Amino acid sequence: MPGAIRTDWRGGVAALLVNFLPGEQMGPALVDTLFGDVPPQAKLPVTLPIGENDEGMTQEQYPGAPCGSFALCANYTEGHLIGYRWYERHKFTPAFPFGHGLTFGSFSYSDLSITGRTVAFTVARTGAGCDTPQLYLSSPTSSTDPTLPVKTLKHFQKVCAASQQVSFVVGDRDVSVWDVASGAWVVESGTWGVFVGTSSADVRLSGSMNI
């Protein structure tokens, strides 16, 4: 899996096509996309940064510092706050957010329904292309604990129909935290925030769920 890349030149081009590791059929796939035979429909699996080290990673965090018999040891003090989770917690706007991706058409989101642990909504398309609705949840303590993400991706699904109802069922693991003392996942009770969008930064619908 490739990592994030800098795009300092993005202001000088009309569009960006990110391939990452497309495989041996990259050539035909690129031609079909560039000439409009198929619409672009992918989403970024990483956040593309503004600069070299937006998050201010220290030497001890990466690549690490000398320790004992090892040349380098990395100390992961960032905890949960990596990638889009760091950007959102620190209200720092990246070059391109996690989950971002454009296509030829546009999509509207409506009719959010939260029944028990089922989150349902409708996605309607104008024009051509596909979208990938993403479901993010925020824990009951994320607003008061600065070490926790504002929200975390839990589910996603590609949608290509002109109009389609999408539903996700939230499982125990989706609303659990790791308990160090017991060495097990524990469901965190309380009111969880529910966010549905087309990227981590483009939330279209929001609500809450009691666990």
N, C-alpha and C positions, 0 to 999 in steps of 0.2 A: 504494500500500500504506500503510494508516494505521500510525501508531506505537503504542507502548505507552501505556496510560492509567493514571492513579491511581484507586484505588477506596477512598478513605479511609472511605467510608460502607458498605463491604461487611459490616460486623458488624451493621448494622441491617436487613438484608434476608434473606429466606429463600433466594434464588437469584439468580444473575446470568446474563443472556443477552446475549452479546456478538455484535454483528452485523458490525462493521467496514463493508465496502462490499458489501452484498448484491445490488445491482442493482435493476432496475425491478420485479421480482416480489417485492420484500421483504415487502409486505403479506400476500399469500397464504401465503408461506413462514412468516412469523411466526405467523399464525393457526393454520396446520396444526401447528406445533411447540407453541405454547402450549396448544392444546386436545387435544393427545395423538394427533392423527391420524398424525403421524410422530415418531419419537424424535429428540431432539437427538443429533448424532453428529459434531460438528466438534471440532477441536483448535486451541489457541492457536498462531499462527505467531510470537508474540513472548512475552517474559516481562513480566508485569505487576508493577511495582515496589511497594515499600513506601512510599517517599517520593519527593520531587522529584528527588533526585540520589543514588540509592543508590551509584552507582559512583564518586562523587567526581570527576566530569569537571571539568577545569580550564578556565579561559577560553581558554588556548592550544589545548586539544583541541576545544572547541566553545563558542561559534560561531567562535572564532578570535581572533587578535590582529593588529594592523596590521603589515604587512610590505612594505617597498618601495613600489611604485606601487599595491599592492592595499589596499583598505580592511581586509580581514580574510583571514588565511590560517590554516587549521586544521591542527594538527600531530597526526597520528593515532598518538600514542605508546602507545595502548592495545594496538596490535598485534592478536593473535588474540582477546584477552580482551574480547569484547563480548557483550551479551545474556546468555543462560544460561551461556556459557562463563566470564564474569566472576563470576557468582553462585556457580558451583560451585568455581572456583579459590579464591575468598575465603571459602567456606563461609558464605555469606550467604543466608538464606532469603527468597525474594521473596513477594509477595502470592499470585501464581499462577505456577507454573513454565511454561516453554516446553513445548508439546505437551500441556498439560493440557486436559481436556474430559470432561464427564460425560454419561451417558445413563441410560436406565431400568434396564438390566440390569447385571450384573457379569461380569467376565471373569477367567479363570484361565489362566496360562501354564505350560507344562510341556514336558518331553522335548527339552531343548536338545541339538542335535547340531551339531558343527563338524567338517566333513570337507573337508580342503583349504581352499578359499576359500568354501565353501557353508555358510551358517548356517541351520539349520532348527529349527523348534519348533512346538508345538501351542497354539492358542488356543481355549478352550472358553467358551461363553456360557451364563449363567443369566438368564432373563428376556428382555427385548426390547432392541434397539438394536445399534449397531455400535461397534467400537473401531478404533484405528489403531496397530498395533504399530510401534515405532520401533527401529531398529538404530543404536547408537552404537559408535564405536571410539575407543580411546585409544592413542596412539603409544608405542613402546618407551621414549621419553625423557620422557613427560609427567609421570612421578612425580618426576623429578629437575630438570626445567626449569620454573621458576615462570612463564615467559612463555607456556607452552603450555596449551591447555585440558585439563581432566581427561578429557573425552571430547567427541566431535563427532558430530553426526547424519550418517549416510551413506545410509540407506534407510528407507522407511516404506511401509505398505500398509493400506488399509481392509479390515476383516474384519467381515462381517455374519452369517456362517453360525453354526449352533449349535456346531459344532466344525470346525476347519479347520487344516491344516498350512500354515505359512507358511515360505517359504525366500527368502533373499537371497544373491546371488552378489557377493562383494567383488571389485571390479575394481582395476586398477593405480592409477587416480586416487584411489580411496578410501584407499589406503595410501601416497600420495606426498606429498612436501613440495616447495615451490618452492625451487630452488637459484638464488640470485642470480648466482653466478659464471657458470654455464652458461646462465642464462635459460631453464630448462626444469624440468618436473616430474620428480622422481627418486623411485623407490620406496624407502621406508625399510625395510630389513630388520630383523628382530628379532621379539620377541613382542608382539603387539598385544592389548590388552584388548578383549573383546567384551561388550557390554551390550544387553539387550533389555528394553524396558519400554513403559509406556503414556504416559509423559512423561519429560522429562529428569530429573525428580526421583523418579520412581516406576519403579525398575528391578526387574524380576521375575526375570530370568535373567542369568547372567554366566559368562564363560569366557575362553578365550584362543585366539589364532591365530598360528601361526608363518609369517612371510613371508620 
